[in-house]
Amino acid sequence: MIKKCLFLNNREPDPEDIFNHFSNLNVVWCQDCSVSFSLETILDQYSDTEILITTFMNLDVSNLSKLPKLELILATTTETSYIDQEYCEKHSIKVLNTPKYTGASVAEHAVALMLTAAKRIVDFNAQVRLGDFQVFEHQGIELFGKKVGIIGMGDLGKKVARIVQGFGMQVKYWNRSQLTTSLGGQTDLNTLLSESDVIFVTLSLNKDTRGIINFSAISQLKKGAILVNISPDELIKFDALKWALKEGKLSYAGIDLLSEDEKYFQLPNLIITPRRGWYTKESFERRIQIVKNTLANYLRNCEDHDNH
């Protein structure tokens, strides 16, 4: 049986020939990065979709209900917080993600944000382009021997730890569960916040982690610390970040930002990248292959079920 599949993407385009070898799949490609992109209109147009492959779309009840025949959502991301899981469970819609495709790319990007902040690269570049080669007001810091705090010691946190240890930095981490690793020592969150020179947020988004970096957390930071968030924006309360940067509690912050909210643009000493920490040639190729394999396994299981 041929499945109707909608590939829905308003970010970096994927090659539209990657599913050509699937004889049991009829794919409609909707890839549009323009401001005219309308999720609601597309879902109304393709309401007979059975398989939805997508990334960072607002798949809430109102949008998912437009697809009454939907049986699978394949997220081309590790994160699935943008999908209403309760609705999917209630309507027997399977949700699959794309794990571990980023390799070292996101961890490298996180460390690049730290280096850019610590060495004041953005400031130096801006001043030199204005013809000022003195730039006395921008003084960086040496990272060797500094204390790094990693909030969330999953696969990403461990990769960050390995890299920064190469700089001679001391690693401590906070994790929601007890964890033993040679990559640093586990500590409580309050101690990590108050003692770290650089803090990396490497958690996934859920009801427990949303807003974990709030005013209470920010107030405990060592003055002049650097904060790097490579996780979803919602983990950091914007007003707390704004206060910390304007008052100098944080010397710098680096965020791989998903939101297009311009309020971030007004903050001082903030480095922003557009959620492209993962976007390397190697990571992109891995993601495509994992998506293809995941889809092939799902379709194979469907055929086996139909044949029995």
BALOBA-1460 file (C-alpha; in Angstrom, 3 decimals):
// residues 308
<rec num="1" residu="m" x="0.000" y="0.000" z="0.000"/>
<rec num="2" residu="i" x="1.341" y="3.426" z="-0.953"/>
<rec num="3" residu="k" x="1.520" y="5.915" z="1.916"/>
<rec num="4" residu="k" x="0.880" y="9.619" z="1.402"/>
<rec num="5" residu="c" x="3.769" y="11.595" z="2.834"/>
<rec num="6" residu="l" x="4.140" y="15.345" z="3.362"/>
<rec num="7" residu="f" x="7.671" y="16.708" z="3.750"/>
<rec num="8" residu="l" x="7.144" y="20.047" z="5.426"/>
<rec num="9" residu="n" x="10.097" y="22.352" z="5.950"/>
<rec num="10" residu="n" x="10.556" y="26.120" z="6.277"/>
<rec num="11" residu="r" x="14.242" y="26.009" z="7.150"/>
<rec num="12" residu="e" x="17.340" y="24.813" z="5.252"/>
<rec num="13" residu="p" x="16.067" y="22.813" z="2.231"/>
<rec num="14" residu="d" x="16.674" y="19.079" z="1.923"/>
<rec num="15" residu="p" x="17.398" y="17.353" z="-1.407"/>
<rec num="16" residu="e" x="14.089" y="16.332" z="-2.937"/>
<rec num="17" residu="d" x="15.376" y="13.055" z="-4.358"/>
<rec num="18" residu="i" x="16.218" y="11.320" z="-1.088"/>
<rec num="19" residu="f" x="13.062" y="9.167" z="-1.099"/>
<rec num="20" residu="n" x="13.048" y="8.301" z="-4.799"/>
<rec num="21" residu="h" x="13.841" y="4.640" z="-4.086"/>
<rec num="22" residu="f" x="10.756" y="4.238" z="-1.872"/>
<rec num="23" residu="s" x="8.188" y="2.611" z="-4.168"/>
<rec num="24" residu="n" x="5.567" y="2.550" z="-1.407"/>
<rec num="25" residu="l" x="5.671" y="6.285" z="-0.721"/>
<rec num="26" residu="n" x="4.001" y="9.218" z="-2.459"/>
<rec num="27" residu="v" x="5.867" y="12.325" z="-1.278"/>
<rec num="28" residu="v" x="4.680" y="15.920" z="-1.524"/>
<rec num="29" residu="w" x="7.471" y="18.411" z="-0.899"/>
<rec num="30" residu="c" x="6.672" y="21.739" z="0.754"/>
<rec num="31" residu="q" x="9.911" y="23.570" z="1.406"/>
<rec num="32" residu="d" x="9.549" y="27.319" z="1.748"/>
<rec num="33" residu="c" x="11.712" y="29.680" z="3.808"/>
<rec num="34" residu="s" x="9.775" y="32.805" z="2.832"/>
<rec num="35" residu="v" x="7.634" y="34.913" z="5.141"/>
<rec num="36" residu="s" x="4.553" y="33.856" z="3.153"/>
<rec num="37" residu="f" x="4.829" y="30.292" z="4.488"/>
<rec num="38" residu="s" x="1.513" y="29.258" z="6.051"/>
<rec num="39" residu="l" x="1.438" y="26.025" z="8.023"/>
<rec num="40" residu="e" x="-2.349" y="26.071" z="8.391"/>
<rec num="41" residu="t" x="-2.927" y="26.501" z="4.652"/>
<rec num="42" residu="i" x="-0.600" y="23.643" z="3.749"/>
<rec num="43" residu="l" x="-2.150" y="21.268" z="6.278"/>
<rec num="44" residu="d" x="-5.625" y="22.101" z="4.973"/>
<rec num="45" residu="q" x="-4.432" y="21.445" z="1.434"/>
<rec num="46" residu="y" x="-2.904" y="18.051" z="2.255"/>
<rec num="47" residu="s" x="-5.389" y="16.791" z="4.830"/>
<rec num="48" residu="d" x="-5.046" y="13.190" z="3.576"/>
<rec num="49" residu="t" x="-1.424" y="13.009" z="4.775"/>
<rec num="50" residu="e" x="-0.516" y="9.759" z="6.520"/>
<rec num="51" residu="i" x="3.166" y="10.455" z="7.190"/>
<rec num="52" residu="l" x="4.429" y="13.910" z="8.125"/>
<rec num="53" residu="i" x="8.165" y="14.603" z="8.008"/>
<rec num="54" residu="t" x="8.989" y="17.986" z="9.455"/>
<rec num="55" residu="t" x="11.127" y="20.192" z="11.666"/>
<rec num="56" residu="f" x="10.303" y="22.793" z="14.348"/>
<rec num="57" residu="m" x="6.677" y="23.337" z="13.303"/>
<rec num="58" residu="n" x="3.881" y="24.296" z="15.676"/>
<rec num="59" residu="l" x="2.186" y="20.909" z="15.738"/>
<rec num="60" residu="d" x="-0.430" y="21.674" z="18.358"/>
<rec num="61" residu="v" x="-3.956" y="20.277" z="18.606"/>
<rec num="62" residu="s" x="-5.445" y="22.772" z="16.152"/>
<rec num="63" residu="n" x="-2.906" y="21.920" z="13.461"/>
<rec num="64" residu="l" x="-2.690" y="18.180" z="14.040"/>
<rec num="65" residu="s" x="-6.478" y="17.876" z="13.910"/>
<rec num="66" residu="k" x="-6.294" y="19.012" z="10.279"/>
<rec num="67" residu="l" x="-4.684" y="15.652" z="9.436"/>
<rec num="68" residu="p" x="-7.264" y="12.987" z="10.406"/>
<rec num="69" residu="k" x="-5.402" y="10.190" z="8.593"/>
<rec num="70" residu="l" x="-2.028" y="10.935" z="10.159"/>
<rec num="71" residu="e" x="-0.241" y="7.874" z="11.551"/>
<rec num="72" residu="l" x="3.408" y="8.980" z="11.800"/>
<rec num="73" residu="i" x="5.287" y="12.193" z="12.540"/>
<rec num="74" residu="l" x="8.973" y="11.890" z="11.754"/>
<rec num="75" residu="a" x="10.824" y="14.858" z="13.228"/>
<rec num="76" residu="t" x="14.106" y="15.587" z="11.468"/>
<rec num="77" residu="t" x="15.348" y="16.967" z="14.785"/>
<rec num="78" residu="t" x="16.355" y="15.416" z="18.084"/>
<rec num="79" residu="e" x="13.904" y="17.749" z="19.842"/>
<rec num="80" residu="t" x="10.168" y="16.944" z="19.671"/>
<rec num="81" residu="s" x="8.806" y="19.471" z="22.181"/>
<rec num="82" residu="y" x="6.986" y="21.317" z="19.371"/>
<rec num="83" residu="i" x="4.715" y="18.290" z="18.849"/>
<rec num="84" residu="d" x="1.637" y="17.804" z="21.036"/>
<rec num="85" residu="q" x="2.507" y="14.384" z="22.453"/>
<rec num="86" residu="e" x="-0.772" y="13.999" z="24.331"/>
<rec num="87" residu="y" x="-2.795" y="14.453" z="21.137"/>
<rec num="88" residu="c" x="-0.591" y="11.956" z="19.313"/>
<rec num="89" residu="e" x="-0.978" y="9.335" z="22.032"/>
<rec num="90" residu="k" x="-4.737" y="9.817" z="22.096"/>
<rec num="91" residu="h" x="-4.996" y="9.382" z="18.320"/>
<rec num="92" residu="s" x="-2.395" y="6.585" z="18.003"/>
<rec num="93" residu="i" x="0.010" y="8.758" z="16.022"/>
<rec num="94" residu="k" x="3.571" y="7.497" z="16.276"/>
<rec num="95" residu="v" x="6.242" y="10.161" z="16.886"/>
<rec num="96" residu="l" x="9.837" y="9.431" z="15.900"/>
<rec num="97" residu="n" x="12.814" y="11.759" z="16.114"/>
<rec num="98" residu="t" x="16.251" y="11.821" z="14.492"/>
<rec num="99" residu="p" x="18.801" y="11.112" z="17.219"/>
<rec num="100" residu="k" x="22.572" y="11.606" z="17.299"/>
<rec num="101" residu="y" x="22.904" y="13.096" z="13.831"/>
<rec num="102" residu="t" x="24.790" y="16.157" z="15.045"/>
<rec num="103" residu="g" x="27.943" y="14.241" z="15.945"/>
<rec num="104" residu="a" x="30.452" y="16.728" z="17.355"/>
<rec num="105" residu="s" x="29.027" y="19.701" z="15.428"/>
<rec num="106" residu="v" x="26.794" y="21.213" z="18.133"/>
<rec num="107" residu="a" x="29.384" y="20.743" z="20.870"/>
<rec num="108" residu="e" x="32.007" y="22.413" z="18.679"/>
<rec num="109" residu="h" x="29.612" y="25.283" z="18.040"/>
<rec num="110" residu="a" x="28.971" y="25.698" z="21.760"/>
<rec num="111" residu="v" x="32.694" y="25.911" z="22.437"/>
<rec num="112" residu="a" x="33.075" y="28.346" z="19.530"/>
<rec num="113" residu="l" x="30.524" y="30.625" z="21.218"/>
<rec num="114" residu="m" x="32.557" y="30.426" z="24.431"/>
<rec num="115" residu="l" x="35.781" y="31.276" z="22.606"/>
<rec num="116" residu="t" x="34.160" y="34.152" z="20.744"/>
<rec num="117" residu="a" x="32.945" y="35.603" z="24.030"/>
<rec num="118" residu="a" x="36.109" y="34.991" z="26.045"/>
<rec num="119" residu="k" x="38.403" y="36.441" z="23.389"/>
<rec num="120" residu="r" x="36.024" y="39.308" z="22.441"/>
<rec num="121" residu="i" x="36.242" y="38.355" z="18.783"/>
<rec num="122" residu="v" x="33.047" y="40.165" z="17.751"/>
<rec num="123" residu="d" x="34.157" y="43.390" z="19.442"/>
<rec num="124" residu="f" x="37.636" y="43.275" z="17.923"/>
<rec num="125" residu="n" x="36.258" y="42.570" z="14.458"/>
<rec num="126" residu="a" x="33.798" y="45.476" z="14.649"/>
<rec num="127" residu="q" x="36.414" y="47.961" z="15.872"/>
<rec num="128" residu="v" x="39.041" y="46.966" z="13.323"/>
<rec num="129" residu="r" x="36.514" y="47.365" z="10.507"/>
<rec num="130" residu="l" x="36.018" y="50.925" z="11.755"/>
<rec num="131" residu="g" x="39.750" y="51.508" z="11.384"/>
<rec num="132" residu="d" x="40.508" y="51.277" z="15.108"/>
<rec num="133" residu="f" x="43.451" y="48.961" z="15.736"/>
<rec num="134" residu="q" x="43.919" y="49.961" z="19.387"/>
<rec num="135" residu="v" x="40.746" y="48.510" z="20.934"/>
<rec num="136" residu="f" x="41.997" y="48.929" z="24.488"/>
<rec num="137" residu="e" x="38.522" y="48.736" z="26.041"/>
<rec num="138" residu="h" x="37.966" y="45.090" z="25.065"/>
<rec num="139" residu="q" x="39.985" y="42.731" z="27.228"/>
<rec num="140" residu="g" x="39.507" y="38.983" z="26.955"/>
<rec num="141" residu="i" x="40.184" y="36.227" z="29.465"/>
<rec num="142" residu="e" x="42.492" y="33.218" z="29.487"/>
<rec num="143" residu="l" x="40.551" y="29.956" z="29.598"/>
<rec num="144" residu="f" x="43.259" y="27.645" z="30.914"/>
<rec num="145" residu="g" x="42.439" y="26.648" z="34.482"/>
<rec num="146" residu="k" x="38.993" y="28.263" z="34.438"/>
<rec num="147" residu="k" x="35.988" y="26.407" z="35.856"/>
<rec num="148" residu="v" x="33.328" y="25.120" z="33.464"/>
<rec num="149" residu="g" x="29.836" y="24.174" z="34.638"/>
<rec num="150" residu="i" x="27.747" y="21.979" z="32.344"/>
<rec num="151" residu="i" x="24.006" y="21.853" z="33.018"/>
<rec num="152" residu="g" x="22.888" y="18.527" z="31.566"/>
<rec num="153" residu="m" x="25.484" y="15.789" z="31.114"/>
<rec num="154" residu="g" x="23.908" y="13.870" z="28.278"/>
<rec num="155" residu="d" x="25.619" y="13.093" z="24.992"/>
<rec num="156" residu="l" x="26.009" y="16.786" z="24.114"/>
<rec num="157" residu="g" x="27.246" y="17.766" z="27.563"/>
<rec num="158" residu="k" x="29.869" y="15.027" z="27.476"/>
<rec num="159" residu="k" x="31.124" y="16.163" z="24.085"/>
<rec num="160" residu="v" x="31.468" y="19.730" z="25.370"/>
<rec num="161" residu="a" x="33.338" y="18.438" z="28.436"/>
<rec num="162" residu="r" x="35.851" y="16.540" z="26.310"/>
<rec num="163" residu="i" x="36.613" y="19.606" z="24.215"/>
<rec num="164" residu="v" x="37.024" y="22.103" z="27.065"/>
<rec num="165" residu="q" x="39.214" y="19.702" z="29.020"/>
<rec num="166" residu="g" x="41.579" y="20.003" z="26.081"/>
<rec num="167" residu="f" x="41.905" y="23.698" z="26.977"/>
<rec num="168" residu="g" x="42.940" y="22.750" z="30.503"/>
<rec num="169" residu="m" x="39.602" y="23.816" z="31.976"/>
<rec num="170" residu="q" x="38.132" y="22.226" z="35.118"/>
<rec num="171" residu="v" x="34.726" y="20.603" z="34.547"/>
<rec num="172" residu="k" x="31.840" y="20.253" z="36.982"/>
<rec num="173" residu="y" x="28.350" y="19.234" z="35.922"/>
<rec num="174" residu="w" x="24.788" y="19.093" z="37.144"/>
<rec num="175" residu="n" x="22.535" y="16.309" z="35.928"/>
<rec num="176" residu="r" x="18.955" y="15.423" z="36.799"/>
<rec num="177" residu="s" x="20.036" y="11.879" z="37.641"/>
<rec num="178" residu="q" x="23.132" y="10.570" z="39.376"/>
<rec num="179" residu="l" x="25.928" y="10.041" z="36.882"/>
<rec num="180" residu="t" x="29.509" y="8.867" z="37.189"/>
<rec num="181" residu="t" x="31.949" y="9.893" z="34.469"/>
<rec num="182" residu="s" x="35.634" y="10.656" z="34.127"/>
<rec num="183" residu="l" x="34.724" y="13.918" z="32.388"/>
<rec num="184" residu="g" x="34.261" y="15.918" z="35.586"/>
<rec num="185" residu="g" x="32.621" y="15.921" z="38.977"/>
<rec num="186" residu="q" x="28.900" y="16.040" z="39.653"/>
<rec num="187" residu="t" x="27.647" y="18.813" z="41.915"/>
<rec num="188" residu="d" x="24.409" y="20.539" z="42.861"/>
<rec num="189" residu="l" x="23.045" y="23.293" z="40.647"/>
<rec num="190" residu="n" x="23.555" y="26.123" z="43.147"/>
<rec num="191" residu="t" x="27.237" y="25.284" z="43.603"/>
<rec num="192" residu="l" x="27.757" y="24.969" z="39.861"/>
<rec num="193" residu="l" x="26.179" y="28.366" z="39.207"/>
<rec num="194" residu="s" x="28.135" y="30.165" z="41.919"/>
<rec num="195" residu="e" x="31.568" y="28.705" z="41.132"/>
<rec num="196" residu="s" x="31.706" y="28.435" z="37.328"/>
<rec num="197" residu="d" x="33.484" y="30.908" z="35.068"/>
<rec num="198" residu="v" x="31.720" y="29.482" z="32.007"/>
<rec num="199" residu="i" x="28.324" y="27.759" z="32.026"/>
<rec num="200" residu="f" x="26.955" y="25.597" z="29.214"/>
<rec num="201" residu="v" x="23.238" y="24.767" z="29.091"/>
<rec num="202" residu="t" x="22.870" y="21.442" z="27.274"/>
<rec num="203" residu="l" x="19.443" y="20.194" z="28.381"/>
<rec num="204" residu="s" x="16.427" y="19.148" z="26.350"/>
<rec num="205" residu="l" x="13.189" y="21.073" z="26.854"/>
<rec num="206" residu="n" x="10.443" y="19.658" z="29.059"/>
<rec num="207" residu="k" x="8.175" y="20.847" z="31.865"/>
<rec num="208" residu="d" x="10.981" y="20.469" z="34.413"/>
<rec num="209" residu="t" x="13.677" y="22.319" z="32.466"/>
<rec num="210" residu="r" x="11.605" y="25.172" z="31.018"/>
<rec num="211" residu="g" x="12.902" y="28.417" z="32.548"/>
<rec num="212" residu="i" x="15.585" y="26.657" z="34.591"/>
<rec num="213" residu="i" x="17.855" y="29.685" z="34.128"/>
<rec num="214" residu="n" x="15.636" y="32.251" z="35.850"/>
<rec num="215" residu="f" x="16.286" y="35.226" z="38.146"/>
<rec num="216" residu="s" x="17.040" y="32.918" z="41.047"/>
<rec num="217" residu="a" x="19.645" y="31.015" z="39.032"/>
<rec num="218" residu="i" x="21.141" y="34.146" z="37.474"/>
<rec num="219" residu="s" x="21.509" y="35.811" z="40.872"/>
<rec num="220" residu="q" x="23.800" y="32.989" z="42.003"/>
<rec num="221" residu="l" x="26.259" y="33.379" z="39.137"/>
<rec num="222" residu="k" x="29.828" y="34.434" z="39.688"/>
<rec num="223" residu="k" x="30.090" y="38.050" z="38.512"/>
<rec num="224" residu="g" x="31.549" y="38.227" z="35.016"/>
<rec num="225" residu="a" x="30.687" y="34.645" z="34.055"/>
<rec num="226" residu="i" x="30.027" y="33.576" z="30.469"/>
<rec num="227" residu="l" x="26.770" y="31.748" z="29.654"/>
<rec num="228" residu="v" x="26.372" y="29.563" z="26.560"/>
<rec num="229" residu="n" x="22.961" y="28.133" z="25.630"/>
<rec num="230" residu="i" x="22.924" y="25.538" z="22.886"/>
<rec num="231" residu="s" x="19.524" y="24.203" z="24.025"/>
<rec num="232" residu="p" x="15.995" y="25.496" z="23.268"/>
<rec num="233" residu="d" x="15.445" y="29.200" z="24.027"/>
<rec num="234" residu="e" x="12.764" y="28.444" z="26.616"/>
<rec num="235" residu="l" x="15.317" y="27.150" z="29.125"/>
<rec num="236" residu="i" x="16.449" y="30.720" z="29.822"/>
<rec num="237" residu="k" x="14.073" y="33.417" z="31.054"/>
<rec num="238" residu="f" x="14.582" y="36.407" z="28.772"/>
<rec num="239" residu="d" x="14.109" y="39.048" z="31.476"/>
<rec num="240" residu="a" x="16.687" y="37.330" z="33.679"/>
<rec num="241" residu="l" x="19.165" y="37.212" z="30.794"/>
<rec num="242" residu="k" x="18.499" y="40.866" z="29.978"/>
<rec num="243" residu="w" x="19.127" y="41.924" z="33.579"/>
<rec num="244" residu="a" x="22.315" y="39.857" z="33.867"/>
<rec num="245" residu="l" x="23.845" y="41.313" z="30.706"/>
<rec num="246" residu="k" x="22.875" y="44.923" z="31.393"/>
<rec num="247" residu="e" x="24.027" y="44.812" z="35.025"/>
<rec num="248" residu="g" x="27.277" y="42.982" z="34.263"/>
<rec num="249" residu="k" x="26.411" y="39.834" z="36.200"/>
<rec num="250" residu="l" x="27.252" y="38.090" z="32.949"/>
<rec num="251" residu="s" x="30.213" y="39.449" z="31.009"/>
<rec num="252" residu="y" x="28.942" y="37.767" z="27.855"/>
<rec num="253" residu="a" x="26.450" y="35.209" z="26.614"/>
<rec num="254" residu="g" x="26.260" y="33.111" z="23.477"/>
<rec num="255" residu="i" x="22.975" y="31.643" z="22.237"/>
<rec num="256" residu="d" x="22.161" y="29.435" z="19.275"/>
<rec num="257" residu="l" x="18.741" y="31.041" z="19.000"/>
<rec num="258" residu="l" x="15.621" y="29.489" z="17.473"/>
<rec num="259" residu="s" x="13.304" y="32.447" z="18.080"/>
<rec num="260" residu="e" x="13.253" y="35.327" z="15.603"/>
<rec num="261" residu="d" x="12.152" y="37.746" z="18.328"/>
<rec num="262" residu="e" x="14.019" y="41.013" z="17.831"/>
<rec num="263" residu="k" x="14.077" y="41.725" z="21.575"/>
<rec num="264" residu="y" x="17.304" y="39.708" z="21.750"/>
<rec num="265" residu="f" x="18.977" y="42.058" z="19.278"/>
<rec num="266" residu="q" x="18.982" y="44.920" z="21.783"/>
<rec num="267" residu="l" x="20.947" y="43.081" z="24.471"/>
<rec num="268" residu="p" x="24.599" y="44.035" z="25.016"/>
<rec num="269" residu="n" x="27.425" y="41.485" z="24.933"/>
<rec num="270" residu="l" x="25.241" y="38.801" z="23.402"/>
<rec num="271" residu="i" x="26.406" y="36.608" z="20.526"/>
<rec num="272" residu="i" x="23.525" y="35.148" z="18.514"/>
<rec num="273" residu="t" x="23.602" y="32.429" z="15.881"/>
<rec num="274" residu="p" x="20.400" y="31.305" z="14.106"/>
<rec num="275" residu="r" x="20.028" y="27.747" z="15.411"/>
<rec num="276" residu="r" x="22.743" y="26.499" z="13.092"/>
<rec num="277" residu="g" x="25.042" y="24.822" z="15.597"/>
<rec num="278" residu="w" x="24.314" y="21.508" z="13.892"/>
<rec num="279" residu="y" x="24.575" y="22.802" z="10.327"/>
<rec num="280" residu="t" x="27.762" y="21.229" z="9.018"/>
<rec num="281" residu="k" x="28.267" y="19.123" z="5.907"/>
<rec num="282" residu="e" x="28.833" y="16.007" z="7.990"/>
<rec num="283" residu="s" x="25.846" y="16.545" z="10.264"/>
<rec num="284" residu="f" x="23.527" y="17.328" z="7.340"/>
<rec num="285" residu="e" x="24.504" y="14.109" z="5.564"/>
<rec num="286" residu="r" x="24.071" y="12.054" z="8.741"/>
<rec num="287" residu="r" x="20.626" y="13.512" z="9.331"/>
<rec num="288" residu="i" x="19.422" y="12.589" z="5.847"/>
<rec num="289" residu="q" x="20.678" y="9.026" z="6.213"/>
<rec num="290" residu="i" x="19.078" y="8.551" z="9.648"/>
<rec num="291" residu="v" x="15.743" y="9.925" z="8.391"/>
<rec num="292" residu="k" x="15.844" y="7.548" z="5.415"/>
<rec num="293" residu="n" x="16.665" y="4.571" z="7.630"/>
<rec num="294" residu="t" x="13.964" y="5.454" z="10.166"/>
<rec num="295" residu="l" x="11.347" y="5.817" z="7.450"/>
<rec num="296" residu="a" x="12.412" y="2.574" z="5.767"/>
<rec num="297" residu="n" x="12.081" y="0.681" z="9.053"/>
<rec num="298" residu="y" x="8.630" y="2.136" z="9.672"/>
<rec num="299" residu="l" x="7.374" y="1.243" z="6.192"/>
<rec num="300" residu="r" x="8.838" y="-2.255" z="6.493"/>
<rec num="301" residu="n" x="7.000" y="-2.775" z="9.770"/>
<rec num="302" residu="c" x="3.773" y="-1.550" z="8.166"/>
<rec num="303" residu="e" x="4.157" y="-4.062" z="5.330"/>
<rec num="304" residu="d" x="4.899" y="-6.883" z="7.768"/>
<rec num="305" residu="h" x="1.788" y="-5.977" z="9.745"/>
<rec num="306" residu="d" x="-0.365" y="-5.891" z="6.593"/>
<rec num="307" residu="n" x="0.948" y="-9.299" z="5.495"/>
<rec num="308" residu="h" x="-0.017" y="-11.014" z="8.744"/>
